[in-house]
Amino acid sequence: MKELLKKAKWLQFIQKFRGYNKEVTKAFARSFNGHAVEIGDLKFTVTEATIAAATSLTQEGERWFKNRSVDDQVWRIMLQNQGMDTSVFTKGIPVHAIKEEWSSLLLLIQKFIMCEGRFGSMYMYHARLMMNFMEGYPLNLPYFLLSSLKKMSSTVQKHVGNIEPHLYHHGFIKILIED
């Protein structure tokens, strides 16, 4: 796994994860306006470039986010049965349908990159993130992460009640703050 992460230029980023603080994530999500954030006395901007610098990720690859399609044929190599009808899965593809060699990478993405706690299913954005590890499908992860932070913050700011189900990227936010 280490060599795979190194080849995809994600190893240094993954190695920076060292815990998180849910209250800090809440403060971040409540104040991030898509460009700047204020948490207590700390104010800073969040851009693709600042994310790239904080995470040691490159800004190379496709600028992709969840609202765009994924090449249906490419990601299917991750499935045990590549011809299966995936349209029946409205809540994501069950992890037991994923080939064993991809399941560790999926779990790593779910735990460290997304931090959303839904480990039983693979969603299309997980598949696109994993495609980064295939030849010829690089992903601009700083762009993806910035777009995801914007989406999370927008959702949190609309839901003033129970915001915890809408929080993710806990460890990543800690990396941004520490940088």
Secondary structure, 3 states (H helix, E strand, C coil): CHHHHHHCCCHHHHHCCCCCCHHHHHHHHHHCCCCEEEECCEEEECCHHHHHHHHCCCCCCECCCCCCCCCHHHHHHHECCCCCCHHHCCCCEEHHHECHHHHHHHHHHHHHHHCCCCCCEECHHHHHHHHCCCCCCCECHHHHHHHHHHHHHHHHHHCCCCCHHHCCCHHHHHHHHHC
